């Protein structure tokens, strides 16, 4: 019988170091051509869409993630892992936790690869699930000295800061503006649902690394071209997905497209990453297809080992 994982089981079994390591392996596999990861596909169903991402680790497994955009409060994602030799279903994860941790893990890899080695302060704009898993993963790759957080809800940002202190044992405080959250920070996370820029690039100090998780298309974006103009280094986890957005992703258009690097290629040493402490680097998270399945495979191995 396939292994079945719900959100509580995912949360209990997948810690941040394991998740970041799995996402690092996935990015390297995609760069090497071992992970087949096409852009996501969508089917319009009238009033919403079903979205599918799929991946194939050659010779080992294949699988998919599906989710909808109907906006149901209880809507859940499904991730399915198949044995690549027999086609048998090996594992299924139902819920949102696996996808959130996978996105956080990708962000952790980006920080580890692109941020300054001595980065120790983190500024966050956003206080939802995606913001949390970014901080959770960053804390696994850098010894954080302080986290500052801003979101529109004072109660949510205070609760977020309290959670960072309680669960990550990192000093954290809520602040009253995005500018206060990102100023003088070594690493900045943008993880909002805003369709308009929440960041002024002039507020960033030299040497800052930015993880951008929210909207980043030409018609809706949580950061503006000023951030791309100021960046010395632009990277993404999936160049294929970056060029497949409709409407297009800002960083995949001229004059930025020629500068947009594959994070997997940076990890492999095929293209340079940060070369100077004062460079500003930006990671545009797109969600490399197959990474949820990659993480489910890692989770299934952990589950089999502990079961």
C-alpha positions in Angstrom: 0.0 0.0 0.0 1.2 3.5 -0.7 2.4 5.6 2.2 -0.1 8.4 3.0 1.1 11.7 4.6 -1.1 14.4 6.0 0.1 17.9 7.1 0.9 16.9 10.7 2.9 13.9 9.5 4.8 16.0 7.0 5.6 18.6 9.7 6.8 16.0 12.1 9.1 14.2 9.7 10.6 17.0 7.5 12.9 19.3 9.4 14.6 22.3 7.7 18.1 20.8 7.1 16.5 17.7 5.4 14.3 19.8 3.3 17.1 22.2 2.2 19.4 19.3 1.4 16.6 17.7 -0.7 16.0 20.9 -2.7 19.7 21.3 -3.3 19.9 17.8 -4.7 16.8 18.5 -6.9 18.3 21.7 -8.3 21.6 19.9 -9.1 19.6 17.0 -10.7 17.7 19.4 -12.9 20.9 21.1 -14.0 22.5 17.8 -14.8 19.4 16.7 -16.8 18.5 13.9 -14.4 15.3 15.6 -13.2 12.9 16.3 -16.1 10.9 19.3 -14.9 8.6 21.0 -17.5 6.7 24.2 -16.7 3.4 23.8 -14.9 0.2 23.1 -16.9 -3.3 24.3 -16.2 -6.8 23.4 -17.2 -9.5 26.0 -17.1 -12.7 24.6 -15.7 -15.0 27.5 -15.5 -14.7 29.6 -12.3 -11.3 28.2 -11.6 -8.4 26.1 -12.8 -6.7 22.8 -12.0 -2.9 23.2 -12.0 -0.4 20.4 -12.5 3.3 20.2 -12.0 5.2 17.0 -12.8 8.7 15.6 -12.6 10.7 12.6 -13.5 13.9 11.6 -11.8 15.3 9.4 -14.6 15.6 5.8 -13.7 14.0 6.2 -10.3 10.6 7.8 -10.0 8.0 10.1 -11.5 5.1 12.0 -10.1 3.0 15.1 -9.9 1.4 17.8 -7.7 -2.1 19.1 -8.4 -4.0 22.0 -6.9 -6.9 24.2 -7.8 -7.6 28.0 -7.9 -11.3 27.8 -7.0 -10.5 29.5 -3.7 -12.2 27.0 -1.4 -11.1 27.6 2.2 -10.5 23.9 2.7 -8.9 23.2 -0.7 -5.9 20.9 -0.5 -3.0 20.0 -2.7 -2.1 16.4 -3.7 1.4 15.1 -4.4 1.8 11.6 -5.8 5.0 9.6 -6.1 5.3 6.7 -8.6 7.9 4.0 -8.8 9.7 4.7 -12.1 10.3 1.0 -12.8 6.8 -0.4 -12.1 4.5 2.6 -12.1 3.2 1.7 -8.7 2.1 4.5 -6.4 4.7 4.7 -3.6 3.4 7.7 -1.6 0.7 10.4 -1.5 0.8 13.6 0.5 -2.5 15.6 1.0 -2.4 19.1 2.3 -0.3 22.3 2.0 2.6 21.5 4.3 4.8 19.7 1.8 4.5 22.4 -0.9 5.2 25.2 1.6 8.3 23.4 3.0 9.5 22.7 -0.5 9.3 26.5 -1.4 11.0 27.3 1.9 13.7 24.8 1.1 14.4 26.3 -2.3 14.7 29.7 -0.6 17.1 28.2 1.9 19.3 26.9 -0.9 19.2 30.3 -2.6 20.4 32.0 0.6 23.1 29.5 1.2 24.4 29.8 -2.4 24.0 33.6 -2.9 23.9 35.5 0.4 27.1 36.6 2.1 28.6 33.8 4.2 28.4 36.1 7.3 24.8 37.0 6.7 23.1 37.1 10.1 20.1 39.5 10.0 16.8 38.8 8.1 14.0 41.2 7.2 10.7 39.7 6.2 7.7 41.4 4.4 4.8 39.1 4.8 3.5 36.9 7.7 1.8 34.0 6.1 2.8 30.3 5.6 5.3 31.1 2.8 7.0 33.8 4.9 7.3 31.3 7.7 8.9 28.5 5.8 11.4 30.9 4.3 12.6 32.0 7.7 12.5 28.4 8.9 14.8 27.4 6.0 17.1 30.4 6.2 17.7 29.7 9.9 19.0 26.3 8.8 21.7 27.7 6.6 22.8 30.9 8.4 23.2 31.6 12.2 20.5 34.3 12.4 21.1 37.0 15.0 17.8 38.9 14.4 14.6 38.8 12.4 12.4 41.8 11.7 9.0 41.4 10.2 6.3 43.6 8.7 2.9 42.8 7.3 -0.3 44.9 7.0 -1.8 43.3 10.1 -0.2 44.3 13.3 -1.6 41.3 15.1 -0.2 38.9 12.5 3.3 40.4 12.4 3.4 40.3 16.2 2.3 36.7 16.2 4.9 35.9 13.5 7.7 37.4 15.5 6.6 35.5 18.6 6.7 32.2 16.6 10.2 32.9 15.4 11.3 33.4 18.9 9.5 30.4 20.3 10.2 27.8 17.5 13.5 28.9 16.1 15.0 30.5 19.2 16.0 33.6 17.1 15.4 37.1 18.4 12.6 38.7 16.4 10.5 41.8 16.4 7.6 43.2 14.5 8.1 46.6 12.9 5.7 49.2 11.5 6.8 49.4 7.8 8.4 47.5 5.0 11.2 50.0 5.0 11.9 49.3 8.7 11.8 45.5 8.1 14.4 45.5 5.3 16.8 48.4 6.1 20.3 47.2 7.1 19.4 43.6 6.7 21.7 41.0 5.2 18.9 38.9 3.8 15.4 40.0 2.8 12.3 37.8 2.2 9.3 39.1 0.2 6.4 36.7 0.6 3.2 38.6 0.1 0.0 38.4 -1.9 0.5 42.0 -3.0 0.1 42.8 -6.7 1.9 46.1 -6.2 5.5 46.7 -5.1 6.0 46.5 -1.3 9.7 47.3 -1.5 11.7 50.4 -2.5 15.1 49.1 -3.7 16.8 52.1 -2.3 16.1 50.8 1.2 18.4 47.9 0.6 21.9 48.0 2.0 24.9 47.0 -0.2 25.4 43.3 0.0 21.8 42.3 0.6 20.3 39.1 -0.7 16.6 39.1 -1.6 14.3 36.0 -1.9 11.2 37.0 -3.8 8.4 34.5 -3.3 5.2 36.3 -4.3 3.8 37.7 -7.5 6.5 38.7 -10.0 4.7 39.0 -13.4 4.4 42.2 -15.5 0.8 42.7 -14.5 1.2 42.0 -10.8 4.4 42.0 -8.8 5.5 42.5 -5.2 8.7 44.2 -6.3 9.3 46.6 -9.2 11.9 46.9 -11.9 13.9 49.1 -9.5 15.0 46.0 -7.6 16.0 44.2 -10.8 17.9 47.4 -12.0 19.8 47.5 -8.7 20.6 43.8 -8.5 24.1 42.7 -9.5 23.0 39.0 -9.6 19.6 37.6 -10.6 18.8 33.9 -10.2 15.8 31.6 -10.5 15.2 27.9 -9.7 13.5 27.2 -13.0 14.4 29.2 -16.2 11.8 27.2 -18.1 9.1 28.3 -15.7 10.4 31.8 -15.7 9.8 32.1 -19.4 6.5 30.3 -19.4 4.4 32.6 -17.3 1.5 34.3 -19.0 1.8 37.3 -18.7 5.6 37.0 -18.5 7.7 37.3 -15.5 9.5 40.7 -15.1 13.0 39.2 -14.7 12.5 37.0 -17.8 12.1 40.1 -20.1 14.7 42.4 -21.6 16.9 43.9 -20.3 17.0 41.4 -17.5 16.6 38.0 -19.3 20.2 37.8 -20.3 21.3 38.2 -16.7 18.9 35.7 -15.2 20.9 32.7 -14.0 19.9 29.1 -13.2 20.4 28.5 -9.4 21.2 24.9 -10.3 24.0 26.1 -12.5 25.3 28.3 -9.8 25.4 25.2 -7.4 27.2 23.2 -10.0 29.8 25.9 -10.6 28.8 26.3 -14.2 28.0 30.0 -13.8 29.3 32.4 -11.1 27.3 33.3 -8.0 28.2 36.2 -5.7 31.7 37.5 -6.3 31.7 40.5 -4.1 30.5 41.2 -0.6 28.7 44.4 -1.7 26.7 42.8 -4.5 22.9 42.8 -4.3 21.5 39.4 -5.3 17.9 38.5 -6.0 16.4 35.0 -6.2 13.1 34.9 -8.1 11.4 31.8 -6.8 9.2 30.2 -9.5 8.8 26.6 -8.1 10.9 24.2 -10.0 8.5 21.4 -11.2 9.1 18.0 -9.7 10.5 19.4 -6.4 7.4 18.5 -4.5 7.7 14.9 -5.7 11.4 15.0 -5.0 10.6 16.1 -1.4 7.9 13.4 -1.1 10.4 10.8 -2.1 12.8 12.0 0.6 9.9 12.0 3.1 8.9 8.5 2.1 12.5 7.3 2.7 12.5 9.0 6.1 9.1 7.4 6.8 10.2 3.9 5.7 13.4 4.2 7.9 11.5 5.3 11.0 8.4 3.0 10.4 
